[in-house]
């Protein structure tokens, strides 16, 4: 099982980035994918989750309305579109996979609790600064 994040970088406040999570070694249809981030000096926090079973998503309050998660199972890739970026979005962003979450909508905030996730990528740095 492998997850590889890409697409991070330096962006000005108000700008956009799209992160990618390329997966291999497992059937993406059977897994929920979550995005998490860790800012300097802070705990890792959940950002968003997407599940295939019911096609639903969930977002942390801090990113709702600005970030959008999507998946392309034909490419084994999950995306995180980040718009209206703020300096407080600066962090290392990670994607993770689990079979234990079957509905992002029904599980709500539980779907972005890192303890549910079994496989992790190495992370990609996002820096929002002028």
N, C-alpha and C positions, 0 to 999 in steps of 0.2 A: 504494500500500500504506500503510495507516495502522493503528496500534495506539494505543489510548487507555486508560490506567489510571485507575481511580477506586476509592474506598472507603477510602482512607487516613484517618488521624486520630490523635487522642490517646486512649490506652486505658491503664487501670491494669494492673499486673502480674497475670497470671492471667486476664485478659480475652480477648475474641475480636474479630476483625475479618474481614470477607470482602472481598477485593480482586477487582475485575473488570477484564478486559482486553477491550475492545470492538474488534473488527477489521473492516476494510473494504478493498475493493480487491483481494482475492484470495480463492481458494477455501480456506477453513479446513480442509477435508477433506484437502488436499494438504500441509499444513504441520504440523510439530511446534511446540509453543509452550512456551517456557521462562519461568520467573520468576527474576529475579536481584535482588540488593540491594547497596547501597553504604552502609556506615555511615560516619560522619564520620571522616576520617583513615585509612580503610582501603580496600583494593582491592575492586572489585566481585566478588561471589561468587555462584555458582549456588545456587539454592534448590530448584527442582523442574522437571520436564519431563513433558509428556504427548504421546503420539503417537496418531494415529487409526488407522494401519495395523493395529496389533495391540492397540490399546486399553490400552497399558501406561503406567506412570508410574515416575518415579524421584525420590527425595528425598535432599537432602544429609543427612548424619548429624545435623547441628545442628538440623534441623527434623523429622526422621522421627518419626512418632507424634503430632506436634502439628499439622502442616500437612497439608492435603489439596487436591490439584489436580483440577479437573474441567473439562469443556467441554460447551457446549450449541451444537452446530453450527447448529441452527435459528435461534439468536440471534446467531451469529457471535461468541460470547463465551466466554472462558476465565476460570475463577474460581480463587482461592487462598483457601481457608478456613484461618484461622490461629487456633488455640486455645492456651490456656495460655501466653499471650505473656509474654516475659521482657524486661527492660530491654535485653539484648543483641540483641534483635530490632529495635531502633530503627534505621531506615535509610530511604533512598529505595528503593522497590521498582519494578522495571521488568519489563515483559513483552517478549518478543522472539519472532520467527518465523524458521523455516528449513525448507527442503525437504531438507536434507542429513542429517537425523536421521530414520530410519525406524522405529526401535524403541527406546523409552526403556529398556526392560528389558534388551535385549541390549547396548546401548551403555553402560548404567550411568553411571558418573561422567562419561564423555565427553559425555553428553547435557546436562550443565549446565556445559559449558565455553563461555564467551561467544564464542570465536572461530568457533564453528560457525554463529552466528546472523547473519542478514543485515538484518533489519528490527527496529527498536526503537521503543518508546513513550517518552514524555517523563518518566515516573515519577510516583509518588505517595508522599507522606511518611507513614511510620508511626512514631509516637513512643509508646514504652511507659514510662510513668512514673507514680509516685504523687504 
